[in-house]
Amino acid sequence: MKWTVSEPAKRTGVSVLTLHYYDSIGLLKPAEVRGSGYRYYDEESLQTLQQILFFRELEFSLRDIRNMLQSPLYDKRLAMKRQRELLICRRRHIDALIALADETMGENTMKKVTTTAEELSRVKAQYAAEAKEKWGATSAYQESVKREAARSGAEESVMAAEADAIFAAFAEKRGCDPTAPEVQELVKRWQDHISHWYYPCTAEILAGLGQMYVGDDRFTQNLDRFGAGVADLMSRAIAVYCQK
């Protein structure tokens, strides 16, 4: 059975726009695209989407998720098993919070459970580490990990300050055309920042990041801390820059 894009969006709570974006970056392709241009998803598509959501919960980037799913070593059954375990752990944590609320109100209607926020975080970190070890063998990812391990605390502070300065500069240019030379220069600064501190940032990687800035709410919210519209400007300016 196949469904239009609205059905997987409804089942998982993922927006239609996000599913279109996942298609554009090769993360989740529809099972079929008919002559009308409508995307159709099948059961396998839904399973893949579940796995993507699991890895998003573990805070992997979309690029890392795509590389893991495409890895010849990827074990879908193990990934789904880990997702189920994490969901059970989260449910126990929510039950614990409900029990605490009941106790605070003088009620005691639920059996107490022991899953804490710390335990839930520990489980997530454990699963993330396992996924990285088994399926995260990309050159960009490994280079990023290598550089992160070598950075001192002082260097971390310099890196963060440098990034904030670039984001603040983008905020000042929100009324500018993304093709403007001064905006394009900021894109170059951002690409150089990534290449210096994380991994060689090719035009392909940069273009993918630009799409993520508006396709992933976490990125959008983080960038828009510097001013509403920063993520949108960066995304459009990067698209222009990478087409040169």
C-alpha positions, 0 to 999 in steps of 0.5 A, a space after each residue: 500500500 502507498 500513501 501521499 506525503 500527508 499520511 506519513 506526516 500525520 503518522 509521525 508528526 513530521 511536517 510535509 515541508 520536512 519530508 520534501 526537504 528529506 527527499 531533496 537531500 537524498 535522506 528519505 526518497 518516496 517509493 514513487 513519484 507519479 506523473 502528477 509530481 505527487 510523492 507516494 510512500 510505502 511501509 518501508 518508507 515509514 520504517 526508514 522515517 522512524 529510524 531517521 526520527 530515532 537518530 534525530 532524537 540522539 542528536 545526529 545531524 541529517 548528513 550523519 544520518 544519511 551516511 549511516 543509513 547508506 552504510 553497508 554495515 547498517 543494521 536496521 533491525 538493531 536500530 529499530 530495537 534500540 529505538 523501542 528500548 529508548 521509547 520504553 525508557 522515555 515512557 517510564 521517565 514520563 510515568 515517573 514525572 506523572 507520579 511525582 505530580 500526583 504525589 505533590 498534589 497529595 494523590 498517589 494513583 500511580 505506581 512509582 518508577 525509577 527512570 530519571 532524566 539522568 538515566 534517560 540521558 545516559 541511555 541516549 548517549 549510550 545508543 548514540 555512541 553505539 551508532 557512531 561506532 557501528 555506522 558513523 564511519 564518514 571522513 567528515 564525521 571522523 575529522 570533526 571528532 578528531 579535531 574536537 578531541 584535540 581542542 583545548 578549553 580556550 580554543 573552544 571559547 575562541 571558536 564559539 565567540 567566532 561563530 557568534 560574531 558571524 551570526 551577529 553579522 548576518 543578523 545585521 544584514 537581514 534587510 540585504 539581498 542574499 546576493 549582496 557582496 557583503 552577505 556573500 563574504 559572510 558566507 565565505 567566513 562561515 565556510 572557512 570557520 567550519 573548515 578550520 574548526 570542524 572538517 573541510 567544508 566543501 560546497 556540497 557540504 555547505 549547501 546541505 547545511 544551508 538547507 538544514 538551517 531552514 529545514 530543521 527547527 533546531 537549527 532555525 531556532 538556534 540561529 534566530 536567537 541572533 534575530 528573526 530571519 537569520 536562518 533564512 538569510 543564511 540559507 538563501 545566501 549559502 544557496 547563492 554562494 554554492 551556485 557560483 
